[in-house]
């Protein structure tokens, strides 16, 4: 809650926007890694069964 208030505070300048961009990039990377791992895991299960 505190972090979100700080990020969306007006007059924070480019730094706030940069933090938001970095955070969304990290989220995208984490999600793609999770999807990739899930796909590999499912393929491994299919091969084992």
C-alpha positions in Angstrom: 0.0 0.0 0.0 2.8 2.4 0.9 4.8 1.5 -2.1 1.9 2.0 -4.5 1.1 5.4 -2.9 4.8 6.4 -3.4 4.9 5.2 -7.1 1.6 6.9 -8.1 2.4 10.2 -6.2 2.2 13.2 -8.6 5.4 15.2 -9.0 7.5 12.1 -8.5 9.0 12.7 -11.9 10.5 10.2 -14.3 11.9 8.1 -11.5 8.4 6.9 -10.5 7.6 6.0 -14.1 10.9 4.2 -14.4 10.1 2.2 -11.3 6.7 1.2 -12.7 8.3 0.2 -16.0 11.0 -1.9 -14.2 8.3 -3.6 -12.0 6.1 -4.4 -15.0 9.1 -5.8 -16.9 10.0 -8.0 -13.9 6.4 -9.2 -13.7 6.4 -10.1 -17.4 9.7 -12.0 -17.0 8.5 -13.9 -13.9 5.2 -14.9 -15.6 6.9 -16.1 -18.8 9.4 -18.1 -16.8 6.5 -19.7 -14.8 4.6 -20.5 -18.0 7.8 -22.0 -19.5 8.4 -24.1 -16.4 4.8 -25.3 -16.4 5.0 -26.3 -20.0 8.3 -28.2 -19.4 6.8 -29.9 -16.4 3.6 -30.9 -18.3 5.7 -32.3 -21.1 7.8 -34.3 -18.7 4.7 -35.7 -17.1 3.3 -36.7 -20.5 6.6 -38.4 -21.3 6.7 -40.3 -17.9 3.1 -41.5 -18.0 
